[in-house]
Amino acid sequence: MTPLLDVRDLVTVFPSDGRDLRAVDEVSLQVHRGEVLGLVGESGSGKSVTGFSIMGLVDPPGRIAAGQILFDGSDLAKADPETRRSLRGRRIAMVFQDPMMTLNPVLRIGTQMTETLHAHETLSRQEAHARARDALGQVGIPSPEERLAAYPHQFSGGMRQRVAIAIALLHRPDLIIADEPTTALDVTIQAQIISEFQKLTEDQGTAVIWITHDLAIVSGLADRIAVMYGGRIVETGPITEVLERPRHPYTRGLIRSVPSENTRGTRLAQIPGVTPGLARMPQGCAFRTRCARADSTCAERPGRFGTDQTYHRCFHPHEEALA
Amino acid sequence: MSMSLTETPATAPLLDLRQVSRTFGSRPDLAARIAIALGAAKPPPVVHALDEVNLTVRKGEVLGLVGESGCGKSTLGRIAAGILPPSSGQVLWKGEDRQRLSGRQLRDADLAAQMIFQNPMAALNPRMSIETLVAEAPQIHGMIQGDRSAYVDDYLRKAGFDPAMKRRLPHQFSGGQRARVNIARALAVQPDFLVCDESVAALDVSIQAQILNLFMDLREQLDLTYLFVSHDLGVVEHISDRVAIMYLGRVVEEAPVAEVFARPNHPYTQQLLAEVPRIRPGKRRFAAMKGELPSPLDPPKGCHFHPRCPMAHERCRVEVPKRREIAPGHSSACHLNDQQAA
């Protein structure tokens, strides 16, 4: 089966001091219809820029320098702005971390929702109103008819995120890119939002790229996972396989540094050092300066070992299951 | 919860909060008060951040304080650190009422409790070098006897920060390193008690693990006591000896960490613990607790949790449940415990 989204060797660069810094460095990933891909990484790993690149939202001077973004067969990396605009919001939608940034503070929720509908479809005001109201109801907002007339500041953080999700779902997109949509929310509200998301995407067969730093969320939500470090996907595969038998030392370190994975009160397993800035990323394997297994081989750039769907980028991968 | 009145400073807990309440709101001026009395104006809204909280922190322990945004956990942390006075109730520091302390005693109590905040950049003056930031407080309080530079180096090293970089400015460092500077700065006045208010919340997982390890090492080296305020149950579970769960201005349950995770008693705790994200491969349904935290401007009557509680009955809507011991060291504020006992 051809994947809905097939990203091949994507490179997104930001010029700085006369050279191009690779925020996204030869990223390849695939998402099938109805599938949830967890894109995991720490700050600065390039996970958000990957999402922006797929959406066509990389602001100049940043640009896509190489690679293909095949969405339903056509290459978005080469598409003209008008084609990208017609896809954005209609077939590919995005939900951001801070809904207050997505929503216009001076427009009523209803206005913002019908505006989105009119941008892509020809329909009457009554129809648009009804669609907006139904979408609000779908994401669990009580009395949607009245809430259409409310302004964003009249909603709580969790409710605002529901509105943002409702807007993303308005056109029944094929793919939703969710960039840390629950990070700013309390655990109880986070569970509510994920639960709504699960229901809606399953009902509609939507594919999802869930970008997050939180392995625990991804472990219960995603079908497959891709772990990013220094702009590259260092490991990807089915969620169970990667979490139970992580090949790349970084994936392993990341899993083991989560407090609930450690025995209460003991020292946490920690990865030494910090992620270097993009300008100071080591040649070869970006992780080698923090890696216990690194040797002279790692000064070479590690290729992809494995298949299109399941691969890692490490010369000295772990073979054993995680204890 | 035991509250004997015959405690001496030697056996008293390090910190003992008794019936501590805190409200926030504007005080109406004379004209406004007359208007309110005549019914021409509404009284200004008052936020009930803390509502008769009892809590003790024993020397050498790590007490984790957990709750959702807006439940009052930061307010409680600030009162515990002595940087915010309570509206009513008593704060006993080593058995002495903080409000009766003055002069040297008050200064010692202030220095002994230090706070580490969530946003390390906001807590550091961007125009001061790391060295000045760390040296400022101990210098003012005459704690540096010999070489200032050596004193600063010592505390930077304790916090895992390379002293060679101490002449640089805060913006030149990453979030994790700034967190270390804040820790060094708190340690530099030689405190007994650290209040960590979401101190690791803004950090990446791998950096968070480093800082949590540092907290645990420092506890052993310097004999520190912690109040660890966090919304992250995984972090609190890992680092704490005891845990207090807050809901809308009240502590609803308190117990040793193993006990609370094995046998949560309060319906809120039970639902909250069910949401702890854990790495468990395989898809699962995210079940959701209904509703949101009500506004502290107008908290529900009776038990604050009753509008979201699946087990709520008539009594919960009218009567505030008292927190009482249900097992050794484990207390919970829920009316259901009375029914089971009766």
HADDOCK unambig.tbl for C-alpha pairs under 7 A between the chains (distance, minus, plus):
assign (segid A and resid 42 and name CA) (segid B and resid 204 and name CA) 5.88 0.50 0.50
assign (segid A and resid 43 and name CA) (segid B and resid 204 and name CA) 6.82 0.50 0.50
assign (segid A and resid 186 and name CA) (segid B and resid 68 and name CA) 5.87 0.50 0.50
assign (segid A and resid 186 and name CA) (segid B and resid 69 and name CA) 6.71 0.50 0.50
assign (segid A and resid 187 and name CA) (segid B and resid 275 and name CA) 6.27 0.50 0.50
assign (segid A and resid 188 and name CA) (segid B and resid 272 and name CA) 6.76 0.50 0.50
assign (segid A and resid 188 and name CA) (segid B and resid 275 and name CA) 6.44 0.50 0.50
assign (segid A and resid 188 and name CA) (segid B and resid 288 and name CA) 6.67 0.50 0.50
assign (segid A and resid 188 and name CA) (segid B and resid 289 and name CA) 6.14 0.50 0.50
assign (segid A and resid 191 and name CA) (segid B and resid 275 and name CA) 6.77 0.50 0.50
assign (segid A and resid 191 and name CA) (segid B and resid 286 and name CA) 5.72 0.50 0.50
assign (segid A and resid 191 and name CA) (segid B and resid 287 and name CA) 6.54 0.50 0.50
assign (segid A and resid 191 and name CA) (segid B and resid 288 and name CA) 5.33 0.50 0.50
assign (segid A and resid 192 and name CA) (segid B and resid 288 and name CA) 4.67 0.50 0.50
assign (segid A and resid 192 and name CA) (segid B and resid 289 and name CA) 6.98 0.50 0.50
assign (segid A and resid 194 and name CA) (segid B and resid 286 and name CA) 6.45 0.50 0.50
assign (segid A and resid 195 and name CA) (segid B and resid 285 and name CA) 6.85 0.50 0.50
assign (segid A and resid 195 and name CA) (segid B and resid 286 and name CA) 4.92 0.50 0.50
assign (segid A and resid 195 and name CA) (segid B and resid 287 and name CA) 6.37 0.50 0.50
assign (segid A and resid 195 and name CA) (segid B and resid 288 and name CA) 6.79 0.50 0.50
assign (segid A and resid 215 and name CA) (segid B and resid 279 and name CA) 6.48 0.50 0.50
assign (segid A and resid 216 and name CA) (segid B and resid 277 and name CA) 5.14 0.50 0.50
assign (segid A and resid 216 and name CA) (segid B and resid 278 and name CA) 4.81 0.50 0.50
assign (segid A and resid 216 and name CA) (segid B and resid 279 and name CA) 4.32 0.50 0.50
assign (segid A and resid 217 and name CA) (segid B and resid 277 and name CA) 6.17 0.50 0.50
assign (segid A and resid 219 and name CA) (segid B and resid 279 and name CA) 5.53 0.50 0.50
assign (segid A and resid 219 and name CA) (segid B and resid 280 and name CA) 5.66 0.50 0.50
assign (segid A and resid 219 and name CA) (segid B and resid 281 and name CA) 4.86 0.50 0.50
assign (segid A and resid 219 and name CA) (segid B and resid 282 and name CA) 6.52 0.50 0.50
assign (segid A and resid 220 and name CA) (segid B and resid 280 and name CA) 6.45 0.50 0.50
assign (segid A and resid 220 and name CA) (segid B and resid 281 and name CA) 6.11 0.50 0.50
assign (segid A and resid 220 and name CA) (segid B and resid 282 and name CA) 5.70 0.50 0.50
assign (segid A and resid 220 and name CA) (segid B and resid 283 and name CA) 4.55 0.50 0.50
assign (segid A and resid 220 and name CA) (segid B and resid 284 and name CA) 5.18 0.50 0.50
assign (segid A and resid 221 and name CA) (segid B and resid 283 and name CA) 5.43 0.50 0.50
assign (segid A and resid 221 and name CA) (segid B and resid 284 and name CA) 6.68 0.50 0.50
assign (segid A and resid 222 and name CA) (segid B and resid 283 and name CA) 6.82 0.50 0.50
assign (segid A and resid 239 and name CA) (segid B and resid 281 and name CA) 6.34 0.50 0.50
assign (segid A and resid 240 and name CA) (segid B and resid 281 and name CA) 4.94 0.50 0.50
assign (segid A and resid 240 and name CA) (segid B and resid 282 and name CA) 6.25 0.50 0.50
assign (segid A and resid 243 and name CA) (segid B and resid 281 and name CA) 6.56 0.50 0.50
assign (segid A and resid 254 and name CA) (segid B and resid 206 and name CA) 6.26 0.50 0.50
assign (segid A and resid 257 and name CA) (segid B and resid 205 and name CA) 6.56 0.50 0.50
assign (segid A and resid 257 and name CA) (segid B and resid 206 and name CA) 5.84 0.50 0.50
assign (segid A and resid 257 and name CA) (segid B and resid 209 and name CA) 5.61 0.50 0.50
assign (segid A and resid 258 and name CA) (segid B and resid 205 and name CA) 6.49 0.50 0.50
assign (segid A and resid 259 and name CA) (segid B and resid 234 and name CA) 5.75 0.50 0.50
assign (segid A and resid 259 and name CA) (segid B and resid 235 and name CA) 5.66 0.50 0.50
assign (segid A and resid 259 and name CA) (segid B and resid 238 and name CA) 5.88 0.50 0.50
assign (segid A and resid 260 and name CA) (segid B and resid 234 and name CA) 5.19 0.50 0.50
assign (segid A and resid 260 and name CA) (segid B and resid 238 and name CA) 6.75 0.50 0.50
assign (segid A and resid 260 and name CA) (segid B and resid 278 and name CA) 6.52 0.50 0.50
assign (segid A and resid 264 and name CA) (segid B and resid 237 and name CA) 6.73 0.50 0.50
assign (segid A and resid 264 and name CA) (segid B and resid 238 and name CA) 4.54 0.50 0.50
assign (segid A and resid 264 and name CA) (segid B and resid 239 and name CA) 6.91 0.50 0.50
assign (segid A and resid 265 and name CA) (segid B and resid 238 and name CA) 5.41 0.50 0.50
assign (segid A and resid 265 and name CA) (segid B and resid 239 and name CA) 5.47 0.50 0.50
assign (segid A and resid 267 and name CA) (segid B and resid 213 and name CA) 5.60 0.50 0.50
assign (segid A and resid 268 and name CA) (segid B and resid 209 and name CA) 5.81 0.50 0.50
assign (segid A and resid 268 and name CA) (segid B and resid 213 and name CA) 6.21 0.50 0.50
assign (segid A and resid 270 and name CA) (segid B and resid 206 and name CA) 6.14 0.50 0.50
assign (segid A and resid 270 and name CA) (segid B and resid 209 and name CA) 5.71 0.50 0.50
assign (segid A and resid 270 and name CA) (segid B and resid 210 and name CA) 5.90 0.50 0.50
assign (segid A and resid 271 and name CA) (segid B and resid 206 and name CA) 5.92 0.50 0.50
